[in-house]
Amino acid sequence: MRVLLLIIAIFFATTTNADYKIETVVDNLNFPWSIAFLPDGSYLVALRVGEVRRVSNEGEVSEPLTGLPASFVESQGGYFDVVLDPQFDTNQIVYLSFAYGSSESNGTRIVRGELAATSIENLQTIFTVHPLKDTAVHYGGKMLFLDDGTLLMTTGDGFEYREAAQDTFSQLGKIIRINGDGSVPADNPFSDGGKGDPKVWSYGHRNAQGLALDQSTGTVYMHEHGPQGGDELNSILPAKNYGWPAVTQGINYSGAYVSPLKSAPGIEEPLTFWVPSIAPSGLAIYKGAAFPEWHGDLFVGALVDQDVRRIDMEMGKVVGEESVFAEVGARIRDVRCGPDGYLYILTDSESGKLLRVVPD
């Protein structure tokens, strides 16, 4: 086990409505992509390079947990998200999403297993996206448990397969919904398979990199990458079409149109969108007590802009937006609200950091 010192109070800043400081819990993490909060106050951090490590609140970093699957680590492929089972206190089950396969045939997979001191045991595969693809990009891979115990996960369009996002029988470019064991919930919109894949929950997505649940309203929020421009923040409902690639605010990287349509009948409108792109990654709904001014607001990490966007929400509507935490000066991969009421941020690099935002 290696020990890294807890570095306190690196940055100080004032937003328009809250004073905060940013602490470095740990640094030198190799492309951290996701964080989960353990009941004892420590963290699980998934690293894109194909590792999950425990991090103590004092900055101690474990060796990689054993018992986890090999991943296809290329371009955007690797380990994506790690989440705890809703009954973790009694069953110790954790879920991991990652890129599975080879350069010729790969896709997003979910496994689950029981967390032990230094390993994950009794590993089971519960989902593998269908069809597989031969591109190493646009995997999605963000997971979220709903209050009914079902699990959502985003899947990407594979970049070269964007038309599949409009095909309800394909699992590419979707949000899928499954039970914790991988089975199909009886109330999924296409559960009988007649009009779409039974595991599809919503469709018309490009590459969603943020999922969050507002437990007070039951609203599921999601953001996704557009092409050149057109990143979107959406509220997600079952069986709804979110447009890609038939409707988009963005254009191709070549400058050509993806579609001439920016809206259309039967297509859900985004709550907000970004042109030019900010490359959103990580999404949190703030419900803690440390920053009452931010209660109910959304926090969106930005890879390109290297900041976090605070989205001021009122009655489910976006009423304002500001850039915060830009003093970090790094690509933001994940943003979470911890059980302690603080915000946590992962920076995206081979020497990535786990940061904690606390009141000043």
N, C-alpha and C positions, 0 to 999 in steps of 0.2 A: 504494500500500500504506500502510495506517495502522499505527502502532506503538503498542501499549499496554504499559505498564510491568508487569513481573512484581511482584506484591504478595505478600510473604511473611508467613506466620505471623500471620494475622488472628485465628485462634481457637486456643485451647488447651483441652484437656479430658482427662478420665480416665474410661474406661469401667470396668466391673467387672473387665475382664481385659486391658486394653491401654492404653498411653499413646500419644496421637497429637497431631498438630497439623494444621491445615488451611491450605493455601496457595492463594491465588488465582492461577491461571495467567493468566487473562484475564477481563475483564468487558466489559460493554456489548455482549453478543451478543443479537441480536434473536430471542427465543424459540428457543434451541437445543434440539433434540430427540434428537440422537444423536451419538456420537463413535466414530471408528475410529482405530486406532493405526498409523501408518506406520512402516516399518522404520528410517527415519532419525531417529526420536524425535519427529517432529512428529505432528500430528493432523489428521484431517478432521472437521469439525463440520457436521452438517446442521441448517439453521434452518427452522422450520415455515413461515416467510414465503416459501419457495421459493428458498433459496440453499444452496450448500455452499461453505465456506471452509476454507483451510488455516490452521492455527495452529501456530506454531513453539513449541518448548519455552521460548523466551524471551518469549513473549507477543506475537509479531508476527502480525497477522491480515491475510490476503490479501484482495484484492477477490474477489467471487463468481466461482467457476469458470464458464467459459463452456461452451456446448455441451450444457447440461442442459435438460430439457423444462420447459415451463410447467406449473404445478400449479393445481389448484382450491383456492385459499386462502380458505376461509370456515369459520367456527366451528372445528371440529376438523380441518378439511382443510388440507393443505399437504404439505411434505416430512416424512417420518417417520424412516426408518432408513437408515444407510449402512454397508455392510460390505465387507470386502476378500475377493476370491477366495482360496481356499486356496492357489493357486499364484501369488499376487500378485507374488512376487519375480521371477518369470519372465514373467508376462503383463500385469501392471499393471492388471488388471481390477477395477473396483469396481461394487457393486450399490447401487441406490437405490430405496426404496419411497416412494410418494407418492400423494396423492389426484388422480385424473384425471377430467376431464370438466367438467360444468356443474351448476348447481343442479337441473336437471331430470333429469340422468342422470350419475351419478358413481360411482366405486369405486376400489379400491386397485390400483395398477399397480406392476410392477417393471421397471426398465430396467438395463442394464449397459453399461459402456464402459471405455475405456482411459484411465487417469489420465496426463495430461501436466502440464507445469509450471503452466499457468494454465487448463487446460480439461479436459473429458472428451471423448474422441474416439471415433468409430465406435460411436455409441450404438445399442443394440438394445432393443426392447421384448420381454421374455420371458414376461410374465404380466400379464393384466388380469382382475380378478375378474368372475365371472358368477353371477347377473345384476347389472347396474348398479342403482342406487337413486336416490331423489330426496331423501335426507336428507344433511345435512352433518356427520354424527357417526358414531361407532363404526366406525372403519376398521381397527382392528388395526394392521398394518403392521410389526410386529417381525420381523426375519429372523435366521436362525441356520444356519450350515453344520454338518452332521454330519461325522463322521470318514470316511464313505464318499464325501464330496464332494457329496452332495445338499443342497438348500436347503429349509429350512422357513420359512414365513411365516404369521403370524396374520392372520385376517380378522375384522372385526367383524360384528355382526348388523344394522347400520344403524338400530338403535333401534326403528324402526317395523316391522321385518321379523323380529322375534325368533323366530317360529315356523320360519323358514328354518334356524335353527341345528340343528334336529332332522331336517332334510331332507338326506340324504346326497347327493342329486343337485344341491343348491345349494352354492355356494362361500362363502356368507355364514355367519358364525359358526363358522369352521373353523380348523384348522391345515392348510395345504396343503404338499405336498412335491413338488418338481420337481428335475430336473437343472439344472446351471448354465446350459444353453442354453434352458431352459423346457420341455423334453420330459418325458414321464412316466417315472419309474423303473419298471422291470418288476415290482418287488416291492411296489409300493404296494398297500394293502389292497383297493382298488376298481379296480385297473388295467384290468380288462376291461370296466368300465362297466356291469356287470350289476346291481350292488347300490348303486352310488353313482358320483359323479363321479371319474374316474381320478386326479385330483390331490389329492383329499381324503385326509388322514392321520388326523385325529381330528375329532370334532364335538361339538356341544352347548356351544359357547363364546359368551360375550356380547361382550366387548371386551378381548382379551388385549393387555397392554402390557409384557410381559416374557418373554424366552426365554433359557435358558442351558443349556449342556451340561456335565455332569460327565464329563470325558474318562476319569477313572479307572474309572468304572462304566458309562458309556454312557447314563446317565440324563438325560433331557431334562426340565427344570423349566420351568414356565410359571405366570404369575399373570394374573388377569383381574379386571376391575371387575365387581362385582355392581351391582344397582340401589341401593336404599336399604338398605345393609348387604349382606353376602354376598360381599365380595371373596374370592377363592380363590387358594391356592397348590396346584398340582397337579404330579404327575409324569405325563408324557405317553407313552402307548403307542398304536401304530397300531390303527385301527378301533374305538377305545374311545369311549364316549359319556360326556361330562362334565356332562350334565344340563340345561343351560339350554335353554329356560325351564321344562322339566317339573319340575325339582328345583332348589331354591335356598334359601339361608339368608336371602335378602333379601326385601324387599317393594317394591311400586311406590312412586314418589315421592308418590303420592296417599295412601298408607297402606293401600291395598288389597293383597290377596294377589296375587302373581304365580302362585304354585302353593301348595297346602296341603302339598306334600311337601318334606321336607328330606333324604330319602334314598329310594332305591327299588332293587329288584333290577335288575341290568344297568347301573347308573349308577356311575361311578367316584367314590369318596369323596375329597374334598380332603385334602391333608396338613395344612392348617390353613386357617382362614377368619377374616375380620374383620367383626364387628358391634359398633359402627357401622363404616362404610366408612372406610378410610384412603386410597382411590384410588391403588393401587399403580402405579408407573411406573418401569421400569428394573429389571434383575435381574442380579446378578453372583454367581458362585461364587468365593470367595476361595481361591486356590491359590498366593499369593506367599510370599516368605520374610520380608518386612518385619514381618508380624504373625503369627507362628506360632500364637498363641492362637486365631486366627480360621480356621485351615486347614480347608477343607471347608464352612464356613458360607456361608449365602446372605445377600445384602444386597439389600433391597427398598426402593426409593424410595417416598415417600408424598407425594402432591400435597396432600391435605387436611390431614394432620397435620404437614406441613412438617418431616419428619425422615426418617431411614433406619431400617429395622428389620433388626437382625441376627438371623437365624434360626439358632439352634444346631442343627446336624444331626449325628445319630449313626446310622450304618447305614441311611441313607435315611429316617430318621424325624425329625420335629421334636420336640426335647426342651426347647426354651426359646426365648425371644424377648426382646429388649430394644431400646429406642429409643436410637439414637446420632445424633450430628451435628445435634441439634436446634438447637444454637447458630447454625447457618447462618441460620435464620429465614426460609426461603423454600421455595416449592414445589419439590420434587425431581422432575425429569423423567427423568433417566437416571443409572444407576450402573454402572460398569464396573471390572473388574480389569485394570490395564495390564500390559504385558510387563515393566515394571520392578518389579512386585510391589506397587505402590501402588494405592489405590482412587481413582477419578475420579468426580466428581459434576457434573451439569449442573443449574442452577437454571432455573426456567421463568418467564421474564418478558421484557419488551421490553428489559431491561438484564440479561439472564441471564449467569451466570458459569460458567466451567470451573474447578472446584476439584480439588485434589489432596490426599489424605490420606496423610501420611507419619509415621513414628515421631517421637516427641518426644524 
